[in-house]
Amino acid sequence: MIKLLYIILIPLLTVLDQLIKYFVTVYLKPVGYVTLIPGLLELRYLENSGAAFGIFQNMTWFFALATVIITALILFYLIKNKPVHPLERASAIMIIAGGFGNLIDRLFIGYVIDYINVIFFGYIFNFADCLVVIGVSLFIFYTLFIFKDGKKNKSENNSTETNKENDTNI
């Protein structure tokens, strides 16, 4: 069941990211930007050859390689630890899907398409960036407040025992 969750959600989120970027390219690129909330939020087409939020420009292959390595490490973690807690699962799904969404852009067009501009924030980003940032934030929250003393908390250990019979794969 859990393996199916990864198999469905990672490609679904990745495809959603690519669909959004397709529509941004077709409809937003020709006009440049559209104001959604004046002074606060706009959609603005940007070709980003750097990392999230436009940092480290023109390092496309470095970021592509880093994405592959990070994804491999997360998959290794999933296989080794067989996470039970929903925050672990959700964070892995979001980080991998966001990484894949931007990796596809880097490999096929040489840059990442960004379009969300929160004006006071000062950076333009995309759905895949949101997935990665939220996924990392969830994992940090899980690590700091739920995963304690190098062991999963007691209630999680109990659910692990229950789920071991039903879930031998990630």
C-alpha positions in Angstrom: 0.0 0.0 0.0 2.7 2.5 1.0 4.8 1.7 -2.1 1.7 2.4 -4.2 1.4 5.8 -2.5 4.9 6.8 -3.7 4.3 5.3 -7.1 1.2 7.4 -7.6 1.9 10.7 -5.8 5.4 11.4 -7.0 4.6 11.2 -10.7 1.2 12.9 -10.1 2.9 15.9 -8.4 5.7 16.0 -11.0 3.2 16.0 -13.9 1.2 18.7 -12.1 4.3 20.8 -11.9 5.1 20.3 -15.6 1.5 21.1 -16.6 1.6 24.3 -14.7 4.9 25.2 -16.3 3.4 24.4 -19.7 0.5 26.8 -19.2 2.8 29.4 -17.8 4.9 29.2 -20.9 2.0 29.3 -23.3 -0.1 31.9 -21.6 2.1 33.9 -19.2 5.3 34.2 -21.2 3.8 36.3 -24.0 2.4 38.9 -21.5 5.3 38.7 -19.0 3.3 39.0 -15.8 -0.2 39.2 -14.4 -1.1 40.9 -11.1 -3.2 38.8 -8.8 -3.2 40.9 -5.7 -1.8 44.4 -6.3 1.4 45.0 -4.3 1.5 41.5 -3.0 1.2 38.7 -5.5 1.7 38.3 -9.2 2.5 35.6 -11.8 5.7 36.6 -13.6 7.5 34.5 -16.2 11.2 33.9 -15.4 13.8 31.5 -16.9 16.0 30.6 -13.9 19.3 28.9 -14.7 20.2 28.8 -10.9 18.9 27.1 -7.8 15.7 27.8 -5.9 14.9 31.5 -5.7 17.4 32.3 -8.4 20.6 31.7 -6.4 23.8 30.3 -8.0 23.0 31.1 -11.6 24.3 29.1 -14.6 25.1 25.9 -12.6 22.5 23.7 -14.4 24.5 20.5 -14.5 25.6 20.8 -10.9 22.0 21.1 -9.8 20.9 18.3 -12.0 23.6 16.0 -10.5 22.7 17.2 -7.0 19.1 16.4 -7.6 19.9 12.9 -8.7 22.2 12.3 -5.7 19.7 13.7 -3.2 16.9 11.7 -4.7 19.0 8.5 -4.4 19.8 9.3 -0.8 16.1 9.8 0.0 15.2 6.6 -1.8 17.9 4.8 0.2 16.5 6.2 3.4 13.0 5.1 2.4 14.2 1.5 1.6 16.3 1.3 4.8 13.9 2.8 7.3 10.5 2.1 5.8 9.0 5.2 7.3 5.6 4.8 9.0 4.9 8.4 10.1 2.9 10.4 7.6 5.3 13.4 7.9 8.2 11.3 6.8 6.3 9.9 3.9 4.8 13.3 2.8 8.2 15.0 3.1 9.9 12.4 0.9 7.1 12.5 -1.7 7.3 16.3 -1.9 11.1 16.6 -2.0 11.4 13.9 -4.7 8.5 15.2 -6.9 9.7 18.8 -6.6 13.2 17.8 -7.4 12.0 15.8 -10.5 9.9 18.7 -11.7 12.8 21.1 -11.7 15.2 18.3 -13.0 13.0 17.8 -16.1 13.3 21.5 -16.8 17.1 21.6 -16.4 17.7 18.6 -18.6 15.3 19.4 -21.4 15.3 23.2 -21.6 18.4 24.2 -19.7 16.7 26.3 -17.1 13.8 26.2 -14.6 10.6 28.0 -15.3 9.6 30.2 -12.3 6.4 32.2 -12.1 5.1 32.8 -8.5 6.2 36.3 -7.3 5.3 37.3 -3.8 6.4 40.9 -4.2 7.7 41.6 -0.7 9.6 38.3 -0.7 11.8 39.4 -3.6 12.2 36.0 -5.3 10.3 34.3 -8.0 9.7 30.5 -7.6 7.5 27.7 -8.8 5.3 24.8 -7.6 8.3 22.4 -7.5 10.2 24.8 -5.3 7.2 24.9 -3.0 7.1 21.1 -2.8 10.8 20.9 -1.9 10.7 23.7 0.7 7.5 22.3 2.3 8.9 18.7 2.2 12.2 19.8 3.8 10.3 21.8 6.4 8.1 18.8 7.3 11.1 16.6 7.6 12.9 19.0 9.9 9.7 19.3 12.0 9.5 15.5 12.2 13.1 15.2 13.1 13.0 17.9 15.8 9.6 17.2 17.4 8.5 13.6 16.6 11.7 11.5 16.1 13.2 11.5 19.5 16.5 10.3 21.0 17.5 8.4 17.8 14.3 6.3 18.1 10.8 6.7 16.8 8.4 7.7 19.5 6.4 5.0 21.4 3.1 5.4 19.5 5.0 5.3 16.2 6.8 2.1 17.3 3.5 0.5 18.1 2.1 1.4 14.6 5.3 0.1 13.1 4.8 -3.3 14.7 1.2 -3.4 13.4 2.2 -2.3 9.9 5.2 -4.7 9.5 2.9 -7.6 8.6 1.0 -5.5 6.0 3.9 -3.6 4.5 7.1 -5.3 3.6 8.0 -2.7 1.0 8.4 1.1 1.2 
